[in-house]
């Protein structure tokens, strides 16, 4: 089951400039601010800036992450439906799992299990 699209991650090349822009856009300061990840929580939506998105993860655009209750089951179902796993399940801290798939049209879709 999915709880909806609650997280979007933007790949950035200059974290300082990106943070300045998103602070102004969101009228907020980050709730998480590290050299590897900057995150905002606005009205139940997580917005993140990833300075390793372009080079380390091959991101070419923002990726929306669907929050799911069982990441592994969703991956199995989506692969059977034609998706390719782009990033296998990864624990990003405190048991939170993320993964990305690519659909048959080349779109990247993120999955997140809180």
N, C-alpha and C positions, 0 to 999 in steps of 0.2 A: 504494500500500500504506500502511496505517496502522500506527503503532507503539503506538497506544493513546491513552487520555485521560490526559495527563500534566500539564496546566496548567489551573488554574482562576483566573479573575480576578474579584475582587469590586469592584463600584463602591462608593465610600465618599464621604461628604460631609465628614467630619472625619478627616483622615489621622492626626493625633496620637492621637486616641481609638481609631481603628481599629487602629493599630499597637500600642497598649498592650494592647488586647483580644487581638489575634492573637499577640503575644509570650507572653501568659499561656496562651492556648489551645495553642500549639505548643511551649511551653517552649523557645523559641529566639529569637535576634535575627535581624533580616533579613540576607540576603546581599547585597541591593541596597537602598539607602535614599536615595532622591532625593525632591525635592518633587513630582515627577510620577509616581513609581512606587516602590512598596515591594515587594520580592520575598523570598520564603522558599524554601528548598530542603529538603524533609523527606522522607527515605526515597524518593528518586527522583521526588518530586512537587513541582512548582512551584506555589506559592500566591502570588498577587499582589493588591495593593491599588491601585486606580486612582482617584485623586481627581477625574479628569475623566470617569469612566465615566458618571455620571448626566447631567451637563449637556453635556459635549462629545461624547459618543458615544451618548447615548440608551439606555444600559443600564438595565434595570429590575430585573435580578437577576444573580447570578453567571453567567458564561459558561465552560463547559468547552471547552478547546481540544484537539482531536485532533491528534496529531503525525503528519504525513504526509511522504512522500518527495518528492512533486511537487504543490505547492499548486495550480498552474494546471490540471493535469489533473483533480484532484479537484473543483475548482470547476466545470469544464465538465461533468463527469459529474453532479454534484449539481444543477446548474441544469437539465440535461436531465431529471432525475428529479423536478423540481417545486420546487426551492429558489429563493429570491431572494437575490441578493447584497446584504447589508446594509452591509458594509465591504469595499471592494475590497482586493486584496493591497497590503499596506503593509510596507515595510522598517522594522523597529523597532530596527535597529542590528546591526552585524556580519553583515549578510546574512540575518538571521532575518526571515522573512515571516509575517505573520498576515493573516487575513481572517475575516469572519463571514458566515454565511448565515442566512436565516430559512426554516424548513420550512413546509409548508402549514398547520400548526396554530399558527403564530406563535412557535414556539420558536427561540431563537437558538442557533446551533452555531458554535463557533470552529474554525478550522483553523490550524495552525502548522507551518511548514517550518523546521527548525533550520538 
